[in-house]
Amino acid sequence: MDIDELLKRYPYPDRTPWLRANMIATLDGGIQYKGDTGAIGYAGDHALMAALRSLADIVVMGAATVREYDSWPDEAPPLAVVSRSLDLDFDGGVFDGGRTIVVTCAAAPEDRLKRAAERADVLLTGETFADIGPALDELAGRGHQRMLCEGGPRLLAQVAAAGWLHELCLTLSPMVTAGDATRVMNGPVLETPQRMRLVHAIPDGDYLFTRYVVEP
C-alpha cells in the first residue's frame, strides 16, 4: 500500500468546520479483542491513522483512549482530551510540550481541574457533557477547523448526537471475535438515524478502508 497515494483519497472538503472520525472494527462489529484494540489492527491501519492525523488541525479523543498512550507524537497536531472525571496521568508524556487541550466541565473534581490547568490548556464547557457540541464549537472558533476524532465509542456517540459527525472512516478488520466487545459507538440511540454516503471502499489485502460522509 502506497500511503501517499492512499492519502489523496482523503481530502478535507471546503466546508468547515468538519469532523472526521477514524475507527476500526471487526466484521462482527467489535472494536477490540479481549480489551485490546491493537489486536484487530495491523501496520497498514496504523499508517493510515498517522496519515489522517497529518491532515487535521486537531485530534479529539476521550480519556479512556488517551490512557492507552504513553506519549503524543511531535509531528501530530495538538490533542484535545475530553474528560469529565479528569482521571488522566498529567505527569505522562501526553502532556509534555504544552500543546494538549483538556476539554472538561464545571462538574470536574476541583483538585483534578487545578492539576489539568498546570499541564494543559483547559477548555470548560458548561456544567456537564450532556452536549459536546459547544466544546467543538469552541475548538473550531480557535482555528481548529479540520478535526479528527479517534474515539472512544462513548465520545463518538456524543459527537453524532450533537450533529457533529460529518465523516466516518471505518477500517474493517477481517476477523470475527464474538464476545461483548464495544461497538464503534456506545451511547443513546439517535432520535433520527444519520444517513451517510459511501465515498470509497479500498481493499488492502483482506482489510477494507471505507470512507462515508454526511448526505448533503
C-alpha positions in Angstrom: 0.0 0.0 0.0 1.4 3.4 -1.0 0.3 5.6 1.9 0.9 8.9 0.0 -1.3 7.7 -2.9 -4.0 6.5 -0.4 -4.0 9.8 1.4 -5.0 11.6 -1.8 -8.4 9.8 -1.3 -9.0 11.6 2.0 -9.1 15.4 1.3 -11.0 17.5 3.7 -13.8 19.4 2.0 -14.0 23.1 1.6 -16.9 23.1 4.1 -15.7 23.9 7.5 -15.7 23.1 10.4 -15.5 19.4 9.5 -15.2 16.5 11.9 -13.8 13.2 10.6 -13.9 10.1 12.8 -11.4 7.2 12.2 -12.1 3.8 13.7 -11.5 0.1 13.2 -13.9 -2.7 13.8 -14.1 -6.5 13.2 -16.6 -7.9 10.8 -19.0 -8.6 13.6 -18.8 -5.1 14.9 -16.3 -5.1 17.8 -13.6 -2.6 18.3 -11.3 -4.7 20.3 -10.4 -8.3 21.2 -10.1 -9.2 24.9 -9.9 -5.5 25.6 -7.1 -4.8 23.1 -7.9 -2.5 20.1 -4.5 -3.2 18.6 -5.3 -6.9 18.3 -7.6 -6.2 15.4 -5.4 -3.8 13.5 -2.2 -4.1 11.5 0.6 -1.9 10.1 -1.4 -0.5 7.2 -4.2 0.7 9.5 -1.6 2.3 11.8 0.0 4.1 8.8 -3.4 5.4 7.7 -4.1 6.7 11.2 -0.9 8.6 11.3 -1.5 9.9 7.8 -5.0 11.1 8.6 -3.6 13.0 11.6 -1.3 14.8 9.3 -4.3 16.4 7.5 -6.1 17.5 10.7 -5.8 20.7 12.7 -6.5 18.8 15.9 -7.2 15.2 17.2 -10.1 14.7 19.6 -10.1 11.7 22.0 -11.9 10.5 25.0 -10.0 9.9 28.2 -10.1 6.1 28.0 -8.5 6.2 24.6 -5.8 8.6 25.7 -4.9 6.4 28.6 -3.6 3.9 26.1 -0.8 6.4 25.0 2.5 6.9 26.8 3.3 10.0 24.7 1.9 12.1 21.8 4.0 12.3 18.6 5.6 15.7 18.0 4.7 15.5 14.3 1.0 15.1 15.1 -1.4 18.0 15.5 -2.5 19.1 19.0 -4.5 16.7 21.0 -7.9 17.6 22.7 -8.8 15.2 25.5 -12.4 15.1 26.5 -12.9 14.0 30.2 -15.4 14.8 33.0 -13.6 12.9 35.7 -10.1 14.1 34.6 -8.8 10.6 35.5 -5.6 11.2 33.5 -1.9 10.9 34.0 -0.9 14.6 33.9 2.7 13.6 34.6 2.7 11.4 31.4 4.2 12.2 28.1 0.9 13.0 26.5 1.0 16.3 28.4 4.6 17.2 27.6 5.2 20.1 25.3 2.2 22.2 26.4 0.1 21.5 23.3 -2.6 19.3 24.8 -6.1 20.7 25.4 -8.3 19.3 28.1 -12.0 19.6 27.4 -14.0 19.3 30.6 -16.9 20.7 32.5 -17.7 22.5 35.7 -18.6 19.2 37.4 -15.0 18.0 37.2 -13.2 17.4 40.5 -11.6 20.7 41.7 -8.3 19.2 42.5 -8.0 17.4 39.2 -9.1 20.6 37.4 -6.3 22.5 39.1 -3.7 19.9 38.1 -5.0 19.9 34.5 -4.5 23.6 34.3 -0.9 23.2 35.3 -0.2 20.8 32.4 -2.6 21.7 29.7 -4.9 24.3 28.1 -8.2 23.7 29.9 -11.5 24.4 28.0 -14.5 24.4 30.3 -17.8 23.8 28.6 -20.9 24.1 30.8 -21.9 22.1 33.8 -21.9 18.6 32.2 -21.2 16.9 29.0 -24.9 16.5 28.1 -23.9 18.1 24.8 -20.4 18.0 23.3 -21.4 20.5 20.6 -20.4 23.7 22.4 -16.9 22.3 23.1 -16.5 21.5 19.4 -17.8 24.9 18.5 -15.1 26.5 20.8 -12.3 24.4 19.2 -13.5 25.4 15.8 -13.5 29.0 16.9 -9.9 28.7 18.0 -9.0 27.8 14.4 -9.2 24.0 14.6 -11.5 23.7 11.6 -10.4 20.3 10.4 -11.0 17.8 13.3 -10.1 14.1 13.6 -11.9 12.1 16.3 -10.3 8.7 17.2 -12.9 7.8 19.8 -13.6 6.2 22.1 -17.1 4.9 21.4 -18.8 7.0 24.1 -17.3 10.2 22.8 -18.1 9.4 19.2 -21.7 8.7 20.1 -21.9 12.1 21.8 -20.4 13.7 18.7 -23.0 12.0 16.5 -25.8 13.0 18.8 -24.6 16.6 18.6 -24.8 16.6 14.8 -21.0 16.9 14.5 -20.2 13.6 12.8 -19.5 14.8 9.2 -17.4 11.8 8.1 -16.7 8.3 9.3 -13.5 6.5 8.1 -14.0 2.9 9.2 -11.4 0.1 8.6 -13.0 -3.3 8.5 -10.7 -5.9 10.1 -11.1 -9.4 8.6 -11.9 -11.0 11.9 -14.8 -12.2 13.9 -14.4 -12.3 17.6 -17.9 -12.6 19.2 -17.9 -11.8 22.9 -19.1 -8.5 24.3 -16.7 -6.0 22.7 -17.9 -2.4 22.5 -19.2 -1.2 19.1 -17.8 1.8 17.2 -20.4 4.0 19.0 -21.7 3.3 22.5 -24.4 5.7 23.6 -28.1 6.5 23.4 -29.9 5.8 20.2 -30.1 8.8 17.8 -33.5 10.3 17.5 -33.1 10.1 13.7 -30.7 7.7 12.0 -27.9 9.7 10.3 -27.7 8.7 6.7 -24.2 8.7 5.2 -22.9 8.3 1.6 -20.1 5.9 0.7 -17.1 7.8 -0.9 -14.9 4.8 -1.3 -14.1 1.2 -0.2 -10.4 0.4 -0.7 -9.1 -3.1 -0.1 -5.6 -3.7 1.4 -5.2 -7.4 1.5 -8.2 -8.7 3.5 -8.7 -5.3 5.2 -11.0 -2.7 3.8 -10.7 1.1 4.2 -14.2 2.7 3.9 -15.0 6.4 3.9 -18.5 7.7 4.5 -19.6 11.3 4.5 -22.9 13.0 5.6 -25.6 13.3 3.0 -25.6 16.9 1.5 
